[in-house]
């Protein structure tokens, strides 16, 4: 897990170091995000919820053309409280995501809107749910809409909204599969 985080940081640092040499080809952002899970559950785990929280995110975008970019989104494993009729326990998830973005007005001096579609690979770890188990990973789609508001030539304010498909089966050691929890968070970032 630490190696995934270390590789993500190295990739972001490399993009930041290279960005001035290829002005306009790379963009690095740092965001504060509000993560709000959809918390839909089926079967015997209906009513199970995962906590909302504020997190940070770093992403690096490579512009293939002025309008088309590929963005890699990274953060650290996020710890969440899992609840039912009371507190069940905690788990961590690491959700690296890659999106293909279309930028509508890349040279606009006021606002530069974009949309994105991509894939998310979530890795669950440090699961402490009183003996219950979850899948080790989840793969799902990621949807994105946002805008950059230029402040100077090289600095912009960014507003970003993402919806990410994340789900996992919940199993009991002797009873087997109890149901599925769809975390499916929405993320609003600045």
Secondary structure by P-SEA (a helix, b strand, c coil): caaaaaaaaaaaaaaaaacccccccbbbbbbbbbbbbccccccccccbbbbbbbbbbbbbbbcccccbbbbbbbbcbbbbbbbcccccccbbbbbbbbbbbbbccccccccccccccbbbbbbbccccccccccccbbbbbbbbcbbbbbccccbbbbbbbbbbbbbbbbbccccccccccccbbbbbcc
